[in-house]
Amino acid sequence: MAQEYFNQLNYTLGNEDTSIDVEIVKRLGSQSIFSVAGCGSRSFPLLSQCEELHLCDVSFYQLALCRL
């Protein structure tokens, strides 16, 4: 199923509130974060609280979007 669903770009914009994620990372004091890439809208705000952001995704296209 993943092969069929993730054979193209699926998410280009998310509308989730990332303030909770950012606050958790801030309190933990994490310098390195591992996150699902998706469209990047939930992961990129975490960069304000860490030195390294590692992204993964089953979709090559979602990772390519985040690299942009």
PDB file of N, CA, C, O and CB in Angstrom:
ATOM      1  N   MET A   1       0.819  -1.192   0.000  1.00  0.00           N
ATOM      2  CA  MET A   1       0.000   0.000   0.000  1.00  0.00           C
ATOM      3  C   MET A   1       0.868   1.265   0.000  1.00  0.00           C
ATOM      4  O   MET A   1       0.579   2.216  -0.726  1.00  0.00           O
ATOM      5  CB  MET A   1      -0.935  -0.007   1.207  1.00  0.00           C
ATOM      6  N   ALA A   2       1.920   1.273   0.804  1.00  0.00           N
ATOM      7  CA  ALA A   2       2.780   2.452   0.875  1.00  0.00           C
ATOM      8  C   ALA A   2       3.354   2.775  -0.493  1.00  0.00           C
ATOM      9  O   ALA A   2       3.472   3.944  -0.860  1.00  0.00           O
ATOM     10  CB  ALA A   2       3.912   2.238   1.888  1.00  0.00           C
ATOM     11  N   GLN A   3       3.709   1.749  -1.245  1.00  0.00           N
ATOM     12  CA  GLN A   3       4.277   1.969  -2.573  1.00  0.00           C
ATOM     13  C   GLN A   3       3.280   2.672  -3.488  1.00  0.00           C
ATOM     14  O   GLN A   3       3.663   3.545  -4.267  1.00  0.00           O
ATOM     15  CB  GLN A   3       4.712   0.639  -3.193  1.00  0.00           C
ATOM     16  N   GLU A   4       2.001   2.298  -3.400  1.00  0.00           N
ATOM     17  CA  GLU A   4       0.973   2.911  -4.234  1.00  0.00           C
ATOM     18  C   GLU A   4       0.670   4.337  -3.780  1.00  0.00           C
ATOM     19  O   GLU A   4       0.532   5.238  -4.607  1.00  0.00           O
ATOM     20  CB  GLU A   4      -0.303   2.068  -4.206  1.00  0.00           C
ATOM     21  N   TYR A   5       0.569   4.541  -2.479  1.00  0.00           N
ATOM     22  CA  TYR A   5       0.179   5.849  -1.952  1.00  0.00           C
ATOM     23  C   TYR A   5       1.297   6.875  -2.046  1.00  0.00           C
ATOM     24  O   TYR A   5       1.048   8.042  -2.351  1.00  0.00           O
ATOM     25  CB  TYR A   5      -0.260   5.714  -0.517  1.00  0.00           C
ATOM     26  N   PHE A   6       2.511   6.453  -1.788  1.00  0.00           N
ATOM     27  CA  PHE A   6       3.630   7.384  -1.718  1.00  0.00           C
ATOM     28  C   PHE A   6       4.456   7.421  -2.995  1.00  0.00           C
ATOM     29  O   PHE A   6       5.658   7.680  -2.937  1.00  0.00           O
ATOM     30  CB  PHE A   6       4.513   7.025  -0.564  1.00  0.00           C
ATOM     31  N   ASN A   7       3.844   7.169  -4.140  1.00  0.00           N
ATOM     32  CA  ASN A   7       4.589   7.208  -5.389  1.00  0.00           C
ATOM     33  C   ASN A   7       4.587   8.596  -6.020  1.00  0.00           C
ATOM     34  O   ASN A   7       4.998   8.767  -7.167  1.00  0.00           O
ATOM     35  CB  ASN A   7       4.016   6.204  -6.361  1.00  0.00           C
ATOM     36  N   GLN A   8       4.124   9.578  -5.265  1.00  0.00           N
ATOM     37  CA  GLN A   8       4.125  10.966  -5.724  1.00  0.00           C
ATOM     38  C   GLN A   8       4.128  11.889  -4.511  1.00  0.00           C
ATOM     39  O   GLN A   8       4.112  11.421  -3.372  1.00  0.00           O
ATOM     40  CB  GLN A   8       2.896  11.257  -6.640  1.00  0.00           C
ATOM     41  N   LEU A   9       4.148  13.168  -4.747  1.00  0.00           N
ATOM     42  CA  LEU A   9       4.117  14.147  -3.665  1.00  0.00           C
ATOM     43  C   LEU A   9       2.711  14.196  -3.075  1.00  0.00           C
ATOM     44  O   LEU A   9       1.743  14.436  -3.797  1.00  0.00           O
ATOM     45  CB  LEU A   9       4.552  15.552  -4.171  1.00  0.00           C
ATOM     46  N   ASN A  10       2.595  13.970  -1.773  1.00  0.00           N
ATOM     47  CA  ASN A  10       1.280  13.915  -1.131  1.00  0.00           C
ATOM     48  C   ASN A  10       0.975  15.125  -0.267  1.00  0.00           C
ATOM     49  O   ASN A  10      -0.176  15.557  -0.197  1.00  0.00           O
ATOM     50  CB  ASN A  10       1.178  12.681  -0.297  1.00  0.00           C
ATOM     51  N   TYR A  11       1.972  15.676   0.386  1.00  0.00           N
ATOM     52  CA  TYR A  11       1.762  16.802   1.273  1.00  0.00           C
ATOM     53  C   TYR A  11       2.687  17.946   0.879  1.00  0.00           C
ATOM     54  O   TYR A  11       3.905  17.768   0.846  1.00  0.00           O
ATOM     55  CB  TYR A  11       1.993  16.393   2.737  1.00  0.00           C
ATOM     56  N   THR A  12       2.144  19.091   0.588  1.00  0.00           N
ATOM     57  CA  THR A  12       2.966  20.252   0.289  1.00  0.00           C
ATOM     58  C   THR A  12       2.780  21.356   1.312  1.00  0.00           C
ATOM     59  O   THR A  12       3.558  22.309   1.355  1.00  0.00           O
ATOM     60  CB  THR A  12       2.648  20.772  -1.088  1.00  0.00           C
ATOM     61  N   LEU A  13       1.760  21.229   2.127  1.00  0.00           N
ATOM     62  CA  LEU A  13       1.482  22.230   3.149  1.00  0.00           C
ATOM     63  C   LEU A  13       0.677  21.570   4.259  1.00  0.00           C
ATOM     64  O   LEU A  13      -0.257  20.814   3.992  1.00  0.00           O
ATOM     65  CB  LEU A  13       0.720  23.455   2.553  1.00  0.00           C
ATOM     66  N   GLY A  14       1.036  21.853   5.484  1.00  0.00           N
ATOM     67  CA  GLY A  14       0.285  21.355   6.630  1.00  0.00           C
ATOM     68  C   GLY A  14      -0.237  22.529   7.431  1.00  0.00           C
ATOM     69  O   GLY A  14       0.321  23.624   7.368  1.00  0.00           O
ATOM     70  N   ASN A  15      -1.286  22.312   8.173  1.00  0.00           N
ATOM     71  CA  ASN A  15      -1.850  23.414   8.962  1.00  0.00           C
ATOM     72  C   ASN A  15      -1.877  23.090  10.452  1.00  0.00           C
ATOM     73  O   ASN A  15      -2.669  23.662  11.200  1.00  0.00           O
ATOM     74  CB  ASN A  15      -3.260  23.738   8.481  1.00  0.00           C
ATOM     75  N   GLU A  16      -1.018  22.176  10.879  1.00  0.00           N
ATOM     76  CA  GLU A  16      -0.972  21.810  12.285  1.00  0.00           C
ATOM     77  C   GLU A  16      -0.277  22.897  13.107  1.00  0.00           C
ATOM     78  O   GLU A  16       0.584  23.621  12.606  1.00  0.00           O
ATOM     79  CB  GLU A  16      -0.256  20.465  12.463  1.00  0.00           C
ATOM     80  N   ASP A  17      -0.663  22.994  14.360  1.00  0.00           N
ATOM     81  CA  ASP A  17      -0.042  23.928  15.288  1.00  0.00           C
ATOM     82  C   ASP A  17       1.186  23.254  15.880  1.00  0.00           C
ATOM     83  O   ASP A  17       1.058  22.259  16.592  1.00  0.00           O
ATOM     84  CB  ASP A  17      -1.039  24.372  16.407  1.00  0.00           C
ATOM     85  N   THR A  18       2.354  23.772  15.604  1.00  0.00           N
ATOM     86  CA  THR A  18       3.596  23.147  16.073  1.00  0.00           C
ATOM     87  C   THR A  18       4.091  23.721  17.397  1.00  0.00           C
ATOM     88  O   THR A  18       5.156  23.334  17.876  1.00  0.00           O
ATOM     89  CB  THR A  18       4.672  23.305  15.029  1.00  0.00           C
ATOM     90  N   SER A  19       3.341  24.627  17.984  1.00  0.00           N
ATOM     91  CA  SER A  19       3.810  25.266  19.216  1.00  0.00           C
ATOM     92  C   SER A  19       4.024  24.255  20.340  1.00  0.00           C
ATOM     93  O   SER A  19       4.932  24.431  21.151  1.00  0.00           O
ATOM     94  CB  SER A  19       2.816  26.328  19.665  1.00  0.00           C
ATOM     95  N   ILE A  20       3.216  23.208  20.406  1.00  0.00           N
ATOM     96  CA  ILE A  20       3.382  22.187  21.450  1.00  0.00           C
ATOM     97  C   ILE A  20       4.682  21.427  21.231  1.00  0.00           C
ATOM     98  O   ILE A  20       5.434  21.191  22.177  1.00  0.00           O
ATOM     99  CB  ILE A  20       2.181  21.205  21.463  1.00  0.00           C
ATOM    100  N   ASP A  21       4.950  21.040  19.976  1.00  0.00           N
ATOM    101  CA  ASP A  21       6.189  20.325  19.667  1.00  0.00           C
ATOM    102  C   ASP A  21       7.410  21.170  20.018  1.00  0.00           C
ATOM    103  O   ASP A  21       8.364  20.678  20.620  1.00  0.00           O
ATOM    104  CB  ASP A  21       6.227  19.936  18.183  1.00  0.00           C
ATOM    105  N   VAL A  22       7.372  22.435  19.639  1.00  0.00           N
ATOM    106  CA  VAL A  22       8.488  23.344  19.912  1.00  0.00           C
ATOM    107  C   VAL A  22       8.690  23.496  21.415  1.00  0.00           C
ATOM    108  O   VAL A  22       9.828  23.506  21.886  1.00  0.00           O
ATOM    109  CB  VAL A  22       8.242  24.723  19.263  1.00  0.00           C
ATOM    110  N   GLU A  23       7.619  23.614  22.161  1.00  0.00           N
ATOM    111  CA  GLU A  23       7.717  23.774  23.615  1.00  0.00           C
ATOM    112  C   GLU A  23       8.312  22.530  24.276  1.00  0.00           C
ATOM    113  O   GLU A  23       9.118  22.647  25.199  1.00  0.00           O
ATOM    114  CB  GLU A  23       6.336  24.072  24.210  1.00  0.00           C
ATOM    115  N   ILE A  24       7.927  21.359  23.818  1.00  0.00           N
ATOM    116  CA  ILE A  24       8.479  20.112  24.369  1.00  0.00           C
ATOM    117  C   ILE A  24       9.976  20.040  24.120  1.00  0.00           C
ATOM    118  O   ILE A  24      10.743  19.716  25.026  1.00  0.00           O
ATOM    119  CB  ILE A  24       7.780  18.883  23.752  1.00  0.00           C
ATOM    120  N   VAL A  25      10.395  20.340  22.898  1.00  0.00           N
ATOM    121  CA  VAL A  25      11.815  20.300  22.565  1.00  0.00           C
ATOM    122  C   VAL A  25      12.578  21.339  23.376  1.00  0.00           C
ATOM    123  O   VAL A  25      13.687  21.078  23.840  1.00  0.00           O
ATOM    124  CB  VAL A  25      12.027  20.534  21.062  1.00  0.00           C
ATOM    125  N   LYS A  26      11.987  22.506  23.543  1.00  0.00           N
ATOM    126  CA  LYS A  26      12.620  23.563  24.338  1.00  0.00           C
ATOM    127  C   LYS A  26      12.845  23.105  25.774  1.00  0.00           C
ATOM    128  O   LYS A  26      13.918  23.320  26.339  1.00  0.00           O
ATOM    129  CB  LYS A  26      11.760  24.837  24.321  1.00  0.00           C
ATOM    130  N   ARG A  27      11.845  22.480  26.355  1.00  0.00           N
ATOM    131  CA  ARG A  27      11.962  22.014  27.749  1.00  0.00           C
ATOM    132  C   ARG A  27      12.955  20.881  27.901  1.00  0.00           C
ATOM    133  O   ARG A  27      13.651  20.793  28.913  1.00  0.00           O
ATOM    134  CB  ARG A  27      10.613  21.567  28.267  1.00  0.00           C
ATOM    135  N   LEU A  28      13.025  20.012  26.903  1.00  0.00           N
ATOM    136  CA  LEU A  28      13.970  18.893  26.961  1.00  0.00           C
ATOM    137  C   LEU A  28      15.400  19.341  26.677  1.00  0.00           C
ATOM    138  O   LEU A  28      16.355  18.682  27.088  1.00  0.00           O
ATOM    139  CB  LEU A  28      13.564  17.811  25.968  1.00  0.00           C
ATOM    140  N   GLY A  29      15.542  20.447  25.985  1.00  0.00           N
ATOM    141  CA  GLY A  29      16.876  20.939  25.650  1.00  0.00           C
ATOM    142  C   GLY A  29      17.590  20.071  24.630  1.00  0.00           C
ATOM    143  O   GLY A  29      18.819  19.995  24.628  1.00  0.00           O
ATOM    144  N   SER A  30      16.835  19.421  23.769  1.00  0.00           N
ATOM    145  CA  SER A  30      17.421  18.539  22.759  1.00  0.00           C
ATOM    146  C   SER A  30      18.206  19.337  21.729  1.00  0.00           C
ATOM    147  O   SER A  30      17.754  20.381  21.258  1.00  0.00           O
ATOM    148  CB  SER A  30      16.330  17.717  22.067  1.00  0.00           C
ATOM    149  N   GLN A  31      19.384  18.834  21.387  1.00  0.00           N
ATOM    150  CA  GLN A  31      20.197  19.488  20.368  1.00  0.00           C
ATOM    151  C   GLN A  31      20.103  18.775  19.028  1.00  0.00           C
ATOM    152  O   GLN A  31      20.464  19.335  17.993  1.00  0.00           O
ATOM    153  CB  GLN A  31      21.644  19.555  20.816  1.00  0.00           C
ATOM    154  N   SER A  32      19.614  17.534  19.050  1.00  0.00           N
ATOM    155  CA  SER A  32      19.467  16.741  17.844  1.00  0.00           C
ATOM    156  C   SER A  32      18.069  16.142  17.834  1.00  0.00           C
ATOM    157  O   SER A  32      17.653  15.514  18.808  1.00  0.00           O
ATOM    158  CB  SER A  32      20.555  15.632  17.758  1.00  0.00           C
ATOM    159  N   ILE A  33      17.341  16.333  16.734  1.00  0.00           N
ATOM    160  CA  ILE A  33      15.955  15.882  16.654  1.00  0.00           C
ATOM    161  C   ILE A  33      15.778  15.014  15.419  1.00  0.00           C
ATOM    162  O   ILE A  33      16.314  15.313  14.351  1.00  0.00           O
ATOM    163  CB  ILE A  33      14.980  17.085  16.622  1.00  0.00           C
ATOM    164  N   PHE A  34      15.021  13.938  15.577  1.00  0.00           N
ATOM    165  CA  PHE A  34      14.657  13.033  14.492  1.00  0.00           C
ATOM    166  C   PHE A  34      13.159  13.164  14.286  1.00  0.00           C
ATOM    167  O   PHE A  34      12.390  13.031  15.238  1.00  0.00           O
ATOM    168  CB  PHE A  34      15.069  11.544  14.806  1.00  0.00           C
ATOM    169  N   SER A  35      12.732  13.423  13.051  1.00  0.00           N
ATOM    170  CA  SER A  35      11.319  13.680  12.779  1.00  0.00           C
ATOM    171  C   SER A  35      10.915  13.113  11.421  1.00  0.00           C
ATOM    172  O   SER A  35      11.754  12.925  10.540  1.00  0.00           O
ATOM    173  CB  SER A  35      11.027  15.187  12.831  1.00  0.00           C
ATOM    174  N   VAL A  36       9.633  12.846  11.266  1.00  0.00           N
ATOM    175  CA  VAL A  36       9.089  12.475   9.964  1.00  0.00           C
ATOM    176  C   VAL A  36       9.043  13.734   9.112  1.00  0.00           C
ATOM    177  O   VAL A  36       8.611  14.787   9.581  1.00  0.00           O
ATOM    178  CB  VAL A  36       7.665  11.820  10.094  1.00  0.00           C
ATOM    179  N   ALA A  37       9.478  13.633   7.881  1.00  0.00           N
ATOM    180  CA  ALA A  37       9.573  14.802   7.015  1.00  0.00           C
ATOM    181  C   ALA A  37       8.206  15.368   6.635  1.00  0.00           C
ATOM    182  O   ALA A  37       7.938  16.546   6.870  1.00  0.00           O
ATOM    183  CB  ALA A  37      10.339  14.451   5.767  1.00  0.00           C
ATOM    184  N   GLY A  38       7.349  14.546   6.055  1.00  0.00           N
ATOM    185  CA  GLY A  38       6.079  15.059   5.551  1.00  0.00           C
ATOM    186  C   GLY A  38       6.350  16.236   4.629  1.00  0.00           C
ATOM    187  O   GLY A  38       7.199  16.143   3.743  1.00  0.00           O
ATOM    188  N   CYS A  39       5.650  17.330   4.823  1.00  0.00           N
ATOM    189  CA  CYS A  39       5.905  18.520   4.000  1.00  0.00           C
ATOM    190  C   CYS A  39       6.863  19.477   4.699  1.00  0.00           C
ATOM    191  O   CYS A  39       7.200  20.526   4.148  1.00  0.00           O
ATOM    192  CB  CYS A  39       4.588  19.241   3.677  1.00  0.00           C
ATOM    193  N   GLY A  40       7.305  19.129   5.903  1.00  0.00           N
ATOM    194  CA  GLY A  40       8.260  19.961   6.624  1.00  0.00           C
ATOM    195  C   GLY A  40       7.630  20.964   7.568  1.00  0.00           C
ATOM    196  O   GLY A  40       8.322  21.542   8.406  1.00  0.00           O
ATOM    197  N   SER A  41       6.329  21.182   7.448  1.00  0.00           N
ATOM    198  CA  SER A  41       5.700  22.230   8.254  1.00  0.00           C
ATOM    199  C   SER A  41       5.671  21.914   9.738  1.00  0.00           C
ATOM    200  O   SER A  41       5.562  22.829  10.554  1.00  0.00           O
ATOM    201  CB  SER A  41       4.304  22.466   7.776  1.00  0.00           C
ATOM    202  N   ARG A  42       5.765  20.642  10.110  1.00  0.00           N
ATOM    203  CA  ARG A  42       5.820  20.298  11.537  1.00  0.00           C
ATOM    204  C   ARG A  42       7.248  20.167  12.012  1.00  0.00           C
ATOM    205  O   ARG A  42       7.511  20.286  13.208  1.00  0.00           O
ATOM    206  CB  ARG A  42       5.064  19.001  11.810  1.00  0.00           C
ATOM    207  N   SER A  43       8.172  19.925  11.109  1.00  0.00           N
ATOM    208  CA  SER A  43       9.564  19.709  11.492  1.00  0.00           C
ATOM    209  C   SER A  43      10.391  20.983  11.511  1.00  0.00           C
ATOM    210  O   SER A  43      11.162  21.194  12.447  1.00  0.00           O
ATOM    211  CB  SER A  43      10.194  18.727  10.562  1.00  0.00           C
ATOM    212  N   PHE A  44      10.255  21.828  10.515  1.00  0.00           N
ATOM    213  CA  PHE A  44      11.114  23.000  10.392  1.00  0.00           C
ATOM    214  C   PHE A  44      11.035  23.970  11.565  1.00  0.00           C
ATOM    215  O   PHE A  44      12.057  24.570  11.898  1.00  0.00           O
ATOM    216  CB  PHE A  44      10.774  23.724   9.147  1.00  0.00           C
ATOM    217  N   PRO A  45       9.889  24.163  12.213  1.00  0.00           N
ATOM    218  CA  PRO A  45       9.874  25.037  13.392  1.00  0.00           C
ATOM    219  C   PRO A  45      10.764  24.522  14.523  1.00  0.00           C
ATOM    220  O   PRO A  45      11.188  25.298  15.379  1.00  0.00           O
ATOM    221  CB  PRO A  45       8.454  25.190  13.899  1.00  0.00           C
ATOM    222  N   LEU A  46      11.048  23.224  14.531  1.00  0.00           N
ATOM    223  CA  LEU A  46      11.916  22.653  15.565  1.00  0.00           C
ATOM    224  C   LEU A  46      13.355  23.134  15.427  1.00  0.00           C
ATOM    225  O   LEU A  46      14.116  23.091  16.393  1.00  0.00           O
ATOM    226  CB  LEU A  46      11.876  21.133  15.507  1.00  0.00           C
ATOM    227  N   LEU A  47      13.735  23.589  14.240  1.00  0.00           N
ATOM    228  CA  LEU A  47      15.096  24.102  14.027  1.00  0.00           C
ATOM    229  C   LEU A  47      15.421  25.277  14.936  1.00  0.00           C
ATOM    230  O   LEU A  47      16.591  25.538  15.219  1.00  0.00           O
ATOM    231  CB  LEU A  47      15.276  24.518  12.580  1.00  0.00           C
ATOM    232  N   SER A  48      14.411  25.976  15.389  1.00  0.00           N
ATOM    233  CA  SER A  48      14.652  27.114  16.280  1.00  0.00           C
ATOM    234  C   SER A  48      15.105  26.661  17.664  1.00  0.00           C
ATOM    235  O   SER A  48      15.558  27.480  18.464  1.00  0.00           O
ATOM    236  CB  SER A  48      13.392  27.964  16.402  1.00  0.00           C
ATOM    237  N   GLN A  49      14.988  25.370  17.953  1.00  0.00           N
ATOM    238  CA  GLN A  49      15.315  24.858  19.279  1.00  0.00           C
ATOM    239  C   GLN A  49      16.426  23.812  19.281  1.00  0.00           C
ATOM    240  O   GLN A  49      16.755  23.272  20.337  1.00  0.00           O
ATOM    241  CB  GLN A  49      14.092  24.275  19.900  1.00  0.00           C
ATOM    242  N   CYS A  50      17.009  23.516  18.123  1.00  0.00           N
ATOM    243  CA  CYS A  50      18.038  22.473  18.082  1.00  0.00           C
ATOM    244  C   CYS A  50      19.140  22.856  17.102  1.00  0.00           C
ATOM    245  O   CYS A  50      19.024  23.825  16.352  1.00  0.00           O
ATOM    246  CB  CYS A  50      17.422  21.113  17.690  1.00  0.00           C
ATOM    247  N   GLU A  51      20.206  22.071  17.128  1.00  0.00           N
ATOM    248  CA  GLU A  51      21.318  22.293  16.205  1.00  0.00           C
ATOM    249  C   GLU A  51      21.239  21.382  14.989  1.00  0.00           C
ATOM    250  O   GLU A  51      21.707  21.744  13.909  1.00  0.00           O
ATOM    251  CB  GLU A  51      22.640  22.081  16.919  1.00  0.00           C
ATOM    252  N   GLU A  52      20.650  20.202  15.158  1.00  0.00           N
ATOM    253  CA  GLU A  52      20.562  19.223  14.071  1.00  0.00           C
ATOM    254  C   GLU A  52      19.134  18.728  13.947  1.00  0.00           C
ATOM    255  O   GLU A  52      18.486  18.412  14.945  1.00  0.00           O
ATOM    256  CB  GLU A  52      21.527  18.037  14.310  1.00  0.00           C
ATOM    257  N   LEU A  53      18.648  18.662  12.715  1.00  0.00           N
ATOM    258  CA  LEU A  53      17.324  18.121  12.443  1.00  0.00           C
ATOM    259  C   LEU A  53      17.480  17.008  11.414  1.00  0.00           C
ATOM    260  O   LEU A  53      17.911  17.255  10.288  1.00  0.00           O
ATOM    261  CB  LEU A  53      16.340  19.235  11.937  1.00  0.00           C
ATOM    262  N   HIS A  54      17.134  15.796  11.793  1.00  0.00           N
ATOM    263  CA  HIS A  54      17.230  14.627  10.925  1.00  0.00           C
ATOM    264  C   HIS A  54      15.819  14.239  10.506  1.00  0.00           C
ATOM    265  O   HIS A  54      14.952  14.024  11.353  1.00  0.00           O
ATOM    266  CB  HIS A  54      17.959  13.435  11.640  1.00  0.00           C
ATOM    267  N   LEU A  55      15.592  14.150   9.205  1.00  0.00           N
ATOM    268  CA  LEU A  55      14.263  13.847   8.689  1.00  0.00           C
ATOM    269  C   LEU A  55      14.246  12.510   7.971  1.00  0.00           C
ATOM    270  O   LEU A  55      15.214  12.135   7.309  1.00  0.00           O
ATOM    271  CB  LEU A  55      13.792  14.949   7.752  1.00  0.00           C
ATOM    272  N   CYS A  56      13.139  11.796   8.108  1.00  0.00           N
ATOM    273  CA  CYS A  56      12.940  10.552   7.374  1.00  0.00           C
ATOM    274  C   CYS A  56      11.524  10.557   6.807  1.00  0.00           C
ATOM    275  O   CYS A  56      10.652  11.274   7.297  1.00  0.00           O
ATOM    276  CB  CYS A  56      13.180   9.302   8.291  1.00  0.00           C
ATOM    277  N   ASP A  57      11.308   9.768   5.794  1.00  0.00           N
ATOM    278  CA  ASP A  57       9.980   9.613   5.205  1.00  0.00           C
ATOM    279  C   ASP A  57      10.043   8.425   4.254  1.00  0.00           C
ATOM    280  O   ASP A  57      11.094   8.155   3.672  1.00  0.00           O
ATOM    281  CB  ASP A  57       9.512  10.925   4.460  1.00  0.00           C
ATOM    282  N   VAL A  58       8.938   7.716   4.091  1.00  0.00           N
ATOM    283  CA  VAL A  58       8.917   6.608   3.135  1.00  0.00           C
ATOM    284  C   VAL A  58       8.838   7.123   1.707  1.00  0.00           C
ATOM    285  O   VAL A  58       9.055   6.364   0.763  1.00  0.00           O
ATOM    286  CB  VAL A  58       7.740   5.675   3.420  1.00  0.00           C
ATOM    287  N   SER A  59       8.532   8.390   1.541  1.00  0.00           N
ATOM    288  CA  SER A  59       8.383   8.976   0.212  1.00  0.00           C
ATOM    289  C   SER A  59       9.627   9.783  -0.181  1.00  0.00           C
ATOM    290  O   SER A  59      10.005  10.734   0.504  1.00  0.00           O
ATOM    291  CB  SER A  59       7.135   9.870   0.163  1.00  0.00           C
ATOM    292  N   PHE A  60      10.241   9.396  -1.269  1.00  0.00           N
ATOM    293  CA  PHE A  60      11.370  10.149  -1.821  1.00  0.00           C
ATOM    294  C   PHE A  60      10.957  11.585  -2.107  1.00  0.00           C
ATOM    295  O   PHE A  60      11.733  12.515  -1.887  1.00  0.00           O
ATOM    296  CB  PHE A  60      11.898   9.478  -3.106  1.00  0.00           C
ATOM    297  N   TYR A  61       9.732  11.766  -2.599  1.00  0.00           N
ATOM    298  CA  TYR A  61       9.258  13.090  -2.991  1.00  0.00           C
ATOM    299  C   TYR A  61       9.083  14.022  -1.802  1.00  0.00           C
ATOM    300  O   TYR A  61       9.356  15.218  -1.906  1.00  0.00           O
ATOM    301  CB  TYR A  61       7.952  12.969  -3.735  1.00  0.00           C
ATOM    302  N   GLN A  62       8.633  13.490  -0.681  1.00  0.00           N
ATOM    303  CA  GLN A  62       8.473  14.325   0.515  1.00  0.00           C
ATOM    304  C   GLN A  62       9.851  14.759   1.015  1.00  0.00           C
ATOM    305  O   GLN A  62      10.019  15.905   1.432  1.00  0.00           O
ATOM    306  CB  GLN A  62       7.697  13.557   1.634  1.00  0.00           C
ATOM    307  N   LEU A  63      10.825  13.871   0.979  1.00  0.00           N
ATOM    308  CA  LEU A  63      12.183  14.242   1.386  1.00  0.00           C
ATOM    309  C   LEU A  63      12.769  15.270   0.431  1.00  0.00           C
ATOM    310  O   LEU A  63      13.455  16.197   0.862  1.00  0.00           O
ATOM    311  CB  LEU A  63      13.087  13.002   1.447  1.00  0.00           C
ATOM    312  N   ALA A  64      12.506  15.115  -0.856  1.00  0.00           N
ATOM    313  CA  ALA A  64      13.002  16.092  -1.835  1.00  0.00           C
ATOM    314  C   ALA A  64      12.395  17.464  -1.582  1.00  0.00           C
ATOM    315  O   ALA A  64      13.083  18.478  -1.696  1.00  0.00           O
ATOM    316  CB  ALA A  64      12.685  15.631  -3.269  1.00  0.00           C
ATOM    317  N   LEU A  65      11.124  17.502  -1.244  1.00  0.00           N
ATOM    318  CA  LEU A  65      10.474  18.791  -0.930  1.00  0.00           C
ATOM    319  C   LEU A  65      11.142  19.446   0.266  1.00  0.00           C
ATOM    320  O   LEU A  65      11.379  20.653   0.250  1.00  0.00           O
ATOM    321  CB  LEU A  65       8.964  18.594  -0.649  1.00  0.00           C
ATOM    322  N   CYS A  66      11.447  18.684   1.291  1.00  0.00           N
ATOM    323  CA  CYS A  66      12.096  19.242   2.489  1.00  0.00           C
ATOM    324  C   CYS A  66      13.519  19.710   2.181  1.00  0.00           C
ATOM    325  O   CYS A  66      13.987  20.683   2.773  1.00  0.00           O
ATOM    326  CB  CYS A  66      12.123  18.198   3.621  1.00  0.00           C
ATOM    327  N   ARG A  67      14.197  19.045   1.284  1.00  0.00           N
ATOM    328  CA  ARG A  67      15.551  19.478   0.917  1.00  0.00           C
ATOM    329  C   ARG A  67      15.544  20.835   0.235  1.00  0.00           C
ATOM    330  O   ARG A  67      16.514  21.587   0.322  1.00  0.00           O
ATOM    331  CB  ARG A  67      16.205  18.452   0.004  1.00  0.00           C
ATOM    332  N   LEU A  68      14.443  21.146  -0.447  1.00  0.00           N
ATOM    333  CA  LEU A  68      14.360  22.442  -1.113  1.00  0.00           C
ATOM    334  C   LEU A  68      14.399  23.566  -0.095  1.00  0.00           C
ATOM    335  O   LEU A  68      14.340  24.738  -0.467  1.00  0.00           O
ATOM    336  CB  LEU A  68      13.088  22.537  -1.959  1.00  0.00           C
TER     337      LEU A  68
END
